[in-house]
Amino acid sequence: MLKTTTSTVDGRPIREYLGVVVGEAILGANIFKDIFGAIRDIVGGRSAAYEQEMGKAREIAFDEMEQKAKALGADGIVGIDIDYEVVGQQGGMMMVSVSGTAIRFK
């Protein structure tokens, strides 16, 4: 399935718009405690463990969105937006949300 952040795809006219599809994944507080505990002494730089967990959450959200689009008979998703939000009590959880418009090409 073709997925893009743009509203059109060069050379692939859109025949039908099927509706908005969304995928979400939430990472629990224990993941953040474990990750930040492992890197608390590091100043600056990047946390590979944190990036890996965020990547997993993003994959889950994209997979969920694609499954919903397939259920509508779509062969593509355009206008994809990715959002990251801190949720829960005291910001103890991170949510990754992806959304786009399921479409059929001509």
Sequence and secondary structure as in RCSB ss.txt:
>XXXX:A:sequence
MLKTTTSTVDGRPIREYLGVVVGEAILGANIFKDIFGAIRDIVGGRSAAYEQEMGKAREIAFDEMEQKAKALGAD
GIVGIDIDYEVVGQQGGMMMVSVSGTAIRFK
>XXXX:A:secstr
 EE SSS  TT  EEEEEEEEEEEEEE HHHHHHHHHHHTT  SS  HHHHHHHHHHHHHHHHHHHHHHHHTT S
EEEEEEEEEEEESGGG EEEEEEEEEEEEE 
